[in-house]
């Protein structure tokens, strides 16, 4: 933590010192009694400096969300570069780079901001989510538990915590977190799908199918939920049922290939057991 604070302050000081130097230069000119009016070039330089260091207006920050993701990323990266201590810029940048598929950078930005805002539930959440997406559930758990303690009604934090526990091989704790998320957000297909996968990993394919079927009946069910159901059906040896579900989203060739991969995974161990018995 000490190193993070030192680096953060060094970066912040390097950005802010020139501003004070410029302000002191101006003060020196005034104290020196110089009454010469600024030239157009000096006015332009002053305006440029103010434009470069001043954050965008509240209106600009509110409307940027209507733009495409890359435009948003460029906007918030610039805002963050102006002042890494800007909590809103750090949070927005972490969220947008996570959306763009860079969870490592998202975790870096958000965790750095947490050195200044350690009790910020939003920063804790995005840090935990990014760590989970980077397959670092062990490091994510503490951030997500803190986020839940500060904001118990945030179902996204409980969902991410469940995934983190699954990543570190703690299915019971994961299931508790998923159920807490589901109580806050009933019938959410993402939560239901994760619950189904949790049971599947624990060997309870019947319960896995139950939750996955509930997930795919939701109007906003993602493709992945149906593919997870197809996987669980195939693991039960119900290959025709699995293929029928897979065909809802995949071309016939790809659906057949996926099912055959699962079939091979099931059949090969059985063949080895028969050979061993002989």
Secondary structure by P-SEA (a helix, b strand, c coil): caaaaaaaaaaaaaacaaaaaaaaaaaaaaaacccccccaaaaaaaaaaaaacccccaaaaaacccccaaaaaaaaaaaaaaccccaaaaaaaaaaaaaaccaaaaaaaaaaaaaaccccaaaaaaaaaaaaaacccccaaaaaaaaaaaccccaaaaaaaaaaaaaaccaaaaaaaaaaaaaaccccaaaaaaaaaaaaaacaaaaaaaaaaaaaacccccaaaaaaaaaaaaaacaaaaaaaaaaccccaaaaaaaaaaaaaaaaaaaaaaaaaac
